Amino acid sequence: MSKKKLKSIIEETFNCNLKNFQLSTQLKKIPNWDSFNHINLMVAIENEFDIEISPKEVEKILKISDIIDLLKVKSK
């Protein structure tokens, strides 16, 4: 899993430029974040990394680090 690829997916989904890409960044602090784009991000991650994210997992993803942690678990 590439942090650079994840950053690219986030920027594309939210149509923004993340100059200060940090693992601690809360998704709701990203420009253009809303619940619809949150779901779009989850779908994009599922497609890119060939995983399935359950609704309960989606609810728990609040920060970029949460996505990385989930990808680590799902890629095993």
Secondary structure, 3 states (H helix, E strand, C coil): CCHHHHHHHHHHHHCCCCCCCCCCCEHHHCCCCCHHHHHHHHHHHHHHHCCCCCHHHHHHCCEHHHHHHHHHHHCC
